[in-house]
Amino acid sequence: MHFALLDRVIEQTDTRVVAIKQVSAAEEYLQDHFPEFPVLPGVFMIEAMVHAARVLGGPIALQAAGTDRLMLAGARAIKYGRFVRPGETLVVDVSLVKHEGQGEALTLDFKGTGTVRAADGTTIPDATAVSGRFTLRPVRVRGE
């Protein structure tokens, strides 16, 4: 099963990307998480930030490591603050903090925040759903 965790990139520079994930009641995972109180799973919030980070890190990795395929190598200081319910939008704001190394030694460090917008597009007070720092590195495939 594949989940599209970003619907659209709405802003991008060389070191920052802002993207959105609109949460719909029709999404398959909401049938189990949780039937009486459907919310976007926390791991999907992190994965949405990772998908946004790949938008920034892909070109860097291609130049430094010969591949734009990146995987999550670590996450730290992850904090959850608010649920994201169907009809709401998760807005992820991810910044590249640093990158170092070449080839398989390449590491890309990011910080990210996910905030919640109401169905009418307004920002909800105290709307931080997730925040934290994470590292991506090139995927290492045997035989390559």
C-alpha positions in Angstrom: 0.0 0.0 0.0 1.4 3.4 -1.0 0.4 6.7 0.7 0.8 10.0 -1.0 1.9 12.2 1.9 2.3 15.4 0.1 -0.4 16.9 -2.1 1.5 20.0 -3.2 4.7 22.0 -2.7 3.5 25.6 -2.1 6.9 27.3 -1.5 10.5 26.3 -2.1 14.0 27.8 -1.9 17.4 26.1 -2.0 17.2 25.5 1.8 13.5 25.5 2.7 10.3 23.8 1.4 6.7 24.3 2.5 4.2 21.6 1.4 0.7 20.5 2.3 -1.1 17.3 3.0 -4.9 17.6 3.0 -6.4 14.9 5.2 -9.5 13.4 3.7 -12.0 11.1 5.5 -11.7 8.8 2.4 -8.1 7.9 3.2 -7.8 4.2 3.8 -5.6 4.3 6.9 -8.3 6.3 8.8 -10.6 3.3 8.8 -8.3 1.8 11.4 -6.7 4.9 13.0 -9.1 5.3 14.9 -12.7 4.4 13.7 -14.4 6.5 16.4 -11.8 9.3 16.3 -10.0 9.4 13.0 -6.7 11.2 13.0 -3.6 11.4 10.8 -1.1 8.9 12.4 2.0 10.6 14.0 4.4 8.5 11.9 2.7 9.8 8.8 3.3 13.4 10.0 7.0 12.6 10.2 6.9 10.9 6.8 5.3 14.0 5.3 8.2 16.1 6.6 10.6 13.4 5.2 8.9 13.6 1.8 9.3 17.4 1.8 13.0 17.1 2.8 13.6 14.8 -0.2 12.4 17.6 -2.4 15.3 19.7 -1.1 17.8 16.9 -0.6 17.4 15.0 -3.9 19.4 17.4 -6.0 22.2 17.6 -3.4 22.4 13.9 -3.1 22.4 13.4 -6.8 25.4 15.7 -7.1 27.3 14.4 -4.0 26.4 10.7 -4.0 25.2 9.9 -7.5 21.6 9.1 -6.4 18.6 11.1 -5.4 17.1 8.2 -3.4 17.2 9.2 0.2 16.1 7.3 3.4 15.5 8.4 6.9 18.7 7.7 8.9 17.5 9.2 12.2 15.0 11.4 14.0 15.4 13.3 17.2 13.5 15.8 19.4 10.2 14.7 17.8 7.3 16.4 19.6 3.6 16.1 18.9 1.2 18.8 19.8 -2.1 18.5 18.0 -4.2 15.9 16.1 -4.9 16.4 12.4 -8.4 15.3 11.6 -10.2 14.7 8.3 -11.0 18.0 6.6 -7.9 19.7 8.0 -4.6 20.3 6.3 -1.1 19.5 7.6 1.4 22.2 6.5 5.0 21.0 6.7 7.8 23.5 6.8 11.2 21.9 6.4 14.6 23.5 6.4 18.0 22.1 5.5 20.3 22.7 8.5 23.5 21.2 7.1 24.9 18.7 4.7 28.3 17.1 4.7 30.2 14.2 3.2 30.2 12.7 -0.3 29.0 9.4 -1.7 27.7 6.9 0.9 29.0 9.2 3.7 26.6 12.0 2.7 24.3 13.1 5.5 21.6 15.8 5.2 20.3 17.3 8.4 16.8 18.9 8.5 14.5 20.6 11.0 10.8 20.5 10.4 7.4 21.6 11.7 3.9 20.6 10.8 1.1 22.9 11.6 -2.7 22.5 11.1 -5.0 24.6 9.0 -8.8 24.3 9.4 -11.0 23.2 6.6 -11.7 26.9 5.7 -7.9 27.5 5.3 -7.4 29.5 8.5 -4.6 28.6 10.9 -5.7 27.1 14.1 -4.2 28.7 17.3 -1.6 26.4 19.0 -1.7 24.4 15.8 1.7 22.7 15.9 1.0 19.0 15.2 4.6 17.8 15.0 8.2 19.2 15.1 11.7 17.8 15.2 15.0 17.2 13.5 15.9 14.4 11.3 18.7 13.1 9.0 18.5 11.6 5.5 21.2 9.7 3.7 21.5 8.0 0.4 20.0 4.6 0.0 22.6 1.9 -0.2 21.7 -0.9 -2.5 23.9 -4.0 -2.7 25.3 -4.5 -6.1 25.3 -0.8 -7.1 
